[in-house]
Amino acid sequence: VIGDQLNEVPRVGAESEAYFHVAQTNLGMMLLPGIRGIVTRGFRRFRPVIGVEVPLNYQREFVPFGLPVTMYIGGELNWSFWRFQILPSLNVGLSGIIPVWEMDEEDPEFVLSHFGGSANVAVSYLVNRDIRIQIDAGAVFYASVFINSKTYFGPYGGIAAKIKL
Protein backbone atom coordinates (compact mmCIF):
# COMPACT_ATOMS: atom_id res chain seq x y z
CA VAL A 1 0.00 0.00 0.00
CA ILE A 2 1.30 3.47 -0.80
CA GLY A 3 2.95 4.97 2.26
CA ASP A 4 3.89 1.65 3.90
CA GLN A 5 7.51 1.08 4.83
CA LEU A 6 9.53 -0.97 2.33
CA ASN A 7 10.70 -4.36 3.68
CA GLU A 8 13.38 -6.59 2.16
CA VAL A 9 11.90 -9.95 1.18
CA PRO A 10 14.39 -12.85 0.98
CA ARG A 11 13.93 -14.67 -2.30
CA VAL A 12 15.89 -17.85 -1.54
CA GLY A 13 16.48 -17.75 2.21
CA ALA A 14 20.13 -16.76 1.93
CA GLU A 15 22.21 -14.07 0.29
CA SER A 16 25.62 -14.82 -1.13
CA GLU A 17 28.23 -12.42 -2.35
CA ALA A 18 31.68 -12.49 -3.81
CA TYR A 19 33.83 -9.69 -2.44
CA PHE A 20 37.32 -8.28 -2.53
CA HIS A 21 38.78 -6.95 0.73
CA VAL A 22 41.90 -4.80 0.75
CA ALA A 23 43.65 -4.97 4.14
CA GLN A 24 46.59 -2.93 5.36
CA THR A 25 48.36 -5.27 7.79
CA ASN A 26 51.68 -5.56 9.56
CA LEU A 27 52.76 -7.73 6.58
CA GLY A 28 51.90 -5.00 4.07
CA MET A 29 48.89 -4.69 1.79
CA MET A 30 46.85 -7.91 1.52
CA LEU A 31 44.28 -8.65 -1.18
CA LEU A 32 41.60 -10.98 0.17
CA PRO A 33 38.91 -12.15 -2.23
CA GLY A 34 36.18 -14.17 -0.64
CA ILE A 35 32.71 -15.63 -0.74
CA ARG A 36 30.22 -14.87 2.02
CA GLY A 37 26.81 -16.36 2.75
CA ILE A 38 24.18 -14.67 4.93
CA VAL A 39 21.15 -16.61 6.20
CA THR A 40 18.09 -14.38 5.78
CA ARG A 41 15.01 -16.58 6.00
CA GLY A 42 13.57 -16.37 9.51
CA PHE A 43 16.13 -13.74 10.58
CA ARG A 44 15.49 -10.00 10.61
CA ARG A 45 17.70 -8.04 13.01
CA PHE A 46 20.41 -10.67 13.60
CA ARG A 47 21.59 -12.81 10.68
CA PRO A 48 24.17 -15.67 10.72
CA VAL A 49 27.16 -15.33 8.39
CA ILE A 50 29.64 -17.90 7.00
CA GLY A 51 32.51 -17.23 4.63
CA VAL A 52 35.76 -18.27 2.97
CA GLU A 53 38.70 -16.04 1.95
CA VAL A 54 41.81 -16.83 -0.09
CA PRO A 55 44.66 -14.29 -0.11
CA LEU A 56 45.79 -13.44 -3.64
CA ASN A 57 49.19 -12.01 -2.86
CA TYR A 58 50.67 -14.66 -0.59
CA GLN A 59 54.26 -15.57 -1.41
CA ARG A 60 54.80 -19.16 -2.49
CA GLU A 61 58.28 -19.31 -0.92
CA PHE A 62 56.63 -18.91 2.52
CA VAL A 63 53.89 -21.45 1.74
CA PRO A 64 55.69 -23.85 -0.61
CA PHE A 65 53.20 -26.72 -0.43
CA GLY A 66 49.73 -25.26 -0.61
CA LEU A 67 47.13 -22.55 -0.79
CA PRO A 68 46.25 -20.47 2.29
CA VAL A 69 42.54 -20.21 3.10
CA THR A 70 40.50 -18.60 5.90
CA MET A 71 37.09 -19.96 6.96
CA TYR A 72 34.90 -17.94 9.31
CA ILE A 73 31.50 -17.89 10.99
CA GLY A 74 29.72 -15.08 12.75
CA GLY A 75 26.76 -12.78 12.61
CA GLU A 76 25.59 -9.37 11.57
CA LEU A 77 22.95 -6.96 12.77
CA ASN A 78 20.57 -5.53 10.19
CA TRP A 79 19.42 -1.97 10.83
CA SER A 80 17.37 -0.41 8.02
CA PHE A 81 16.46 3.28 7.76
CA TRP A 82 14.44 3.97 4.60
CA ARG A 83 16.96 3.24 1.78
CA PHE A 84 19.98 3.24 4.10
CA GLN A 85 21.18 0.13 5.89
CA ILE A 86 23.81 -0.24 8.63
CA LEU A 87 25.27 -3.74 9.06
CA PRO A 88 27.77 -4.26 11.90
CA SER A 89 29.25 -7.78 11.88
CA LEU A 90 31.58 -9.90 13.99
CA ASN A 91 33.29 -13.08 12.75
CA VAL A 92 35.64 -15.69 14.21
CA GLY A 93 37.65 -18.04 12.06
CA LEU A 94 40.53 -20.36 11.32
CA SER A 95 43.21 -20.06 8.67
CA GLY A 96 45.24 -22.84 7.25
CA ILE A 97 47.02 -24.28 4.27
CA ILE A 98 45.28 -26.62 1.84
CA PRO A 99 47.93 -28.87 0.26
CA VAL A 100 48.12 -28.33 -3.49
CA TRP A 101 51.74 -28.92 -4.46
CA GLU A 102 53.91 -31.89 -3.52
CA MET A 103 55.17 -32.19 0.04
CA ASP A 104 57.65 -34.52 1.72
CA GLU A 105 54.78 -36.53 3.22
CA GLU A 106 52.80 -39.13 1.27
CA ASP A 107 49.35 -37.98 2.46
CA PRO A 108 49.35 -34.19 2.84
CA GLU A 109 46.74 -32.80 5.23
CA PHE A 110 45.23 -29.44 6.00
CA VAL A 111 47.65 -27.46 8.19
CA LEU A 112 46.11 -25.08 10.74
CA SER A 113 48.10 -21.84 10.81
CA HIS A 114 46.00 -19.07 12.45
CA PHE A 115 42.90 -18.33 14.49
CA GLY A 116 41.23 -14.96 14.99
CA GLY A 117 38.46 -12.87 13.58
CA SER A 118 37.21 -9.62 12.20
CA ALA A 119 34.80 -6.82 13.04
CA ASN A 120 33.22 -4.71 10.30
CA VAL A 121 30.58 -2.07 9.79
CA ALA A 122 28.94 -1.74 6.38
CA VAL A 123 26.80 1.18 5.26
CA SER A 124 24.69 0.70 2.16
CA TYR A 125 22.25 2.69 0.06
CA LEU A 126 19.53 1.05 -2.02
CA VAL A 127 19.55 2.91 -5.36
CA ASN A 128 16.66 0.91 -6.82
CA ARG A 129 15.18 -2.57 -6.47
CA ASP A 130 18.26 -4.32 -7.89
CA ILE A 131 21.20 -1.96 -7.17
CA ARG A 132 22.79 -1.32 -3.79
CA ILE A 133 26.01 0.62 -3.10
CA GLN A 134 27.91 -0.53 -0.01
CA ILE A 135 31.03 0.64 1.81
CA ASP A 136 32.55 -1.68 4.42
CA ALA A 137 35.32 -0.87 6.92
CA GLY A 138 36.70 -2.77 9.88
CA ALA A 139 39.59 -4.59 11.44
CA VAL A 140 40.97 -8.11 11.13
CA PHE A 141 43.42 -9.97 13.37
CA TYR A 142 44.64 -13.58 13.24
CA ALA A 143 47.14 -14.98 15.76
CA SER A 144 49.52 -17.70 14.63
CA VAL A 145 49.28 -21.29 15.80
CA PHE A 146 52.71 -22.74 16.51
CA ILE A 147 52.78 -26.46 15.80
CA ASN A 148 56.36 -26.93 14.65
CA SER A 149 58.98 -24.93 12.78
CA LYS A 150 57.52 -26.06 9.45
CA THR A 151 54.03 -24.70 10.12
CA TYR A 152 54.74 -21.42 11.92
CA PHE A 153 53.49 -18.34 10.12
CA GLY A 154 53.50 -15.00 11.92
CA PRO A 155 50.33 -13.27 13.13
CA TYR A 156 48.65 -10.76 10.88
CA GLY A 157 46.03 -8.10 11.30
CA GLY A 158 45.07 -4.60 10.35
CA ILE A 159 42.44 -2.37 8.82
CA ALA A 160 40.22 -3.77 6.04
CA ALA A 161 37.90 -2.03 3.59
CA LYS A 162 35.78 -2.82 0.55
CA ILE A 163 33.39 -1.03 -1.77
CA LYS A 164 30.78 -2.99 -3.67
CA LEU A 165 28.01 -2.26 -6.12
Secondary structure, DSSP 8 states (H G I E B T S, - for coil): -TTS------SSSEEEEEEEEEEEETTEEEEEEEEEEEE-TT-SSEEEEEEEE--SS--TTTSTTEEEEEEEEEEEE-EEETTEEEEEEEEEEEEEEEE-S--SSSS---EEEEEEEEEEEEEEEE-SSS-EEEEEEEEEEEEE--SSTTS----EEEEEEEEE-
